[in-house]
Amino acid sequence: MVEKSQCYSIGYGNRSFDDFVQILIKNGITNLVDIRRYPHSTFEDFNRESLERTLPLNNIIYAHCEGVGGLRDSTYIEYMGTGEFRNSFAQLLNYINNVNKEGGKVVLMCAEKNPKECHRRYIAQQLEQIGIIMIHLTETGQMDLSSFLNVT
């Protein structure tokens, strides 16, 4: 029996970096994909440069996928209809499937803690439509499956 690929999502919100990393470690995350268009934060620990340096110290590989990031000139749903989004989404999907085949776990990261209030919900819906199981990491010890979020 072939297992379906899985993908997690997380928003760092106002978490400390240590709490954030502990959630990743407890869930066996091996690869983090930063899906912010602009990978900078008011919290220095969550800037791209900091994540590239500190995540590997916790055995987590950092990657950035700007093409699925939010903050567009149009609505995100409109942006999802563009070639840029489709190409970036295809690369993201390949990455998720390849990491899963190697026994790893991918988490998509953005700033907003609640996936209902983040563009991650749209990416999650797209991934679920093609058979990826989405798990949203909300608080330590909590996980929500997208299908229970009723996100539209």
Secondary structure per residue as TSV (DSSP state, phi and psi in degrees):
chain	resnum	aa	ss	phi	psi
A	1	M	-	360.0	130.7
A	2	V	-	-87.3	127.3
A	3	E	-	-79.9	146.0
A	4	K	-	-73.4	149.5
A	5	S	-	-70.6	150.4
A	6	Q	E	-121.0	155.6
A	7	C	E	-147.5	139.1
A	8	Y	E	-103.9	163.3
A	9	S	E	-138.8	152.2
A	10	I	E	-153.5	147.5
A	11	G	E	-117.9	136.8
A	12	Y	-	-79.9	-25.7
A	13	G	T	49.4	-126.8
A	14	N	T	-107.2	22.4
A	15	R	-	-68.6	154.1
A	16	S	-	-75.0	157.3
A	17	F	H	-62.4	-39.5
A	18	D	H	-61.9	-43.7
A	19	D	H	-62.6	-42.6
A	20	F	H	-58.1	-51.0
A	21	V	H	-64.4	-37.9
A	22	Q	H	-62.3	-38.2
A	23	I	H	-62.2	-43.8
A	24	L	H	-62.2	-47.5
A	25	I	H	-62.9	-45.8
A	26	K	H	-61.8	-25.3
A	27	N	T	-98.7	7.6
A	28	G	T	70.0	25.9
A	29	I	-	-68.7	131.9
A	30	T	-	-111.3	-22.0
A	31	N	E	-138.7	128.4
A	32	L	E	-111.1	128.3
A	33	V	E	-110.1	116.1
A	34	D	E	-79.4	113.8
A	35	I	-	-105.7	24.4
A	36	R	-	-84.4	137.6
A	37	R	S	-63.0	-42.7
A	38	Y	S	-114.3	102.2
A	39	P	-	-79.9	57.1
A	40	H	-	-129.6	155.5
A	41	S	-	-143.9	159.0
A	42	T	S	-71.7	-17.7
A	43	F	S	-97.5	107.9
A	44	E	G	-52.8	-35.4
A	45	D	G	-59.9	-20.3
A	46	F	G	-104.2	10.9
A	47	N	S	-73.7	150.6
A	48	R	H	-51.1	-48.6
A	49	E	H	-60.1	-40.6
A	50	S	H	-67.4	-43.7
A	51	L	H	-64.3	-40.2
A	52	E	H	-62.0	-30.3
A	53	R	H	-86.3	-41.6
A	54	T	H	-93.1	-31.7
A	55	L	G	-61.5	-43.2
A	56	P	G	-60.2	-26.2
A	57	L	G	-65.3	-17.6
A	58	N	G	-110.9	21.3
A	59	N	T	59.8	36.5
A	60	I	-	-122.2	127.5
A	61	I	E	-86.2	133.5
A	62	Y	E	-98.8	137.1
A	63	A	E	-140.5	152.6
A	64	H	E	-120.0	134.4
A	65	C	-	-127.1	79.2
A	66	E	G	-58.9	-34.8
A	67	G	G	-66.0	-13.5
A	68	V	G	-106.9	6.8
A	69	G	-	-71.0	159.0
A	70	G	S	-84.5	-154.9
A	71	L	-	56.0	62.9
A	72	R	-	-106.9	166.2
A	73	D	S	-69.5	-28.7
A	74	S	S	-106.0	-176.7
A	75	T	-	-69.0	158.9
A	76	Y	H	-64.9	-37.4
A	77	I	H	-62.2	-41.3
A	78	E	H	-63.8	-42.6
A	79	Y	H	-60.0	-34.8
A	80	M	T	-62.2	-17.7
A	81	G	T	-85.6	-0.2
A	82	T	S	-88.9	158.8
A	83	G	H	-63.1	-36.5
A	84	E	H	-59.2	-46.8
A	85	F	H	-63.7	-49.0
A	86	R	H	-58.4	-42.3
A	87	N	H	-64.4	-45.0
A	88	S	H	-67.0	-39.4
A	89	F	H	-63.4	-40.8
A	90	A	H	-62.9	-40.5
A	91	Q	H	-64.6	-42.1
A	92	L	H	-61.7	-46.3
A	93	L	H	-59.9	-44.2
A	94	N	H	-58.5	-44.1
A	95	Y	H	-61.2	-48.0
A	96	I	H	-59.2	-48.3
A	97	N	H	-63.5	-41.7
A	98	N	H	-65.7	-42.7
A	99	V	H	-64.4	-42.9
A	100	N	H	-60.6	-42.5
A	101	K	H	-61.4	-30.8
A	102	E	T	-85.0	1.2
A	103	G	T	90.0	9.1
A	104	G	-	-93.6	175.4
A	105	K	-	-130.3	130.4
A	106	V	E	-103.4	138.9
A	107	V	E	-122.1	136.0
A	108	L	E	-93.0	128.4
A	109	M	E	-118.2	136.8
A	110	C	E	-139.9	-175.6
A	111	A	S	-80.9	-43.0
A	112	E	-	-69.0	124.9
A	113	K	S	-62.9	-45.8
A	114	N	S	-85.0	117.3
A	115	P	G	-63.5	-22.0
A	116	K	G	-68.2	-21.6
A	117	E	G	-108.5	21.6
A	118	C	S	-136.7	155.2
A	119	H	T	-65.8	-10.6
A	120	R	H	-57.4	-30.4
A	121	R	H	-63.1	-36.3
A	122	Y	H	-71.4	-40.4
A	123	I	H	-64.6	-42.9
A	124	A	H	-59.8	-42.9
A	125	Q	H	-61.8	-43.6
A	126	Q	H	-62.3	-42.8
A	127	L	H	-65.8	-41.5
A	128	E	H	-64.5	-35.9
A	129	Q	H	-62.6	-23.6
A	130	I	T	-106.4	14.6
A	131	G	T	99.4	5.4
A	132	I	-	-81.0	133.9
A	133	I	E	-83.3	122.2
A	134	M	E	-102.9	133.6
A	135	I	E	-128.9	120.9
A	136	H	E	-97.3	123.2
A	137	L	E	-88.6	115.8
A	138	T	-	-104.1	-67.4
A	139	E	S	-123.8	164.9
A	140	T	T	-51.5	124.5
A	141	G	T	84.6	-3.0
A	142	Q	-	-111.5	141.6
A	143	M	E	-140.0	142.0
A	144	D	E	-125.6	131.7
A	145	L	E	-83.5	139.0
A	146	S	G	-52.3	-41.3
A	147	S	G	-61.2	-20.3
A	148	F	G	-91.7	-7.5
A	149	L	T	-83.2	-18.5
A	150	N	T	51.5	46.6
A	151	V	-	-84.8	137.5
A	152	T	-	-134.8	360.0
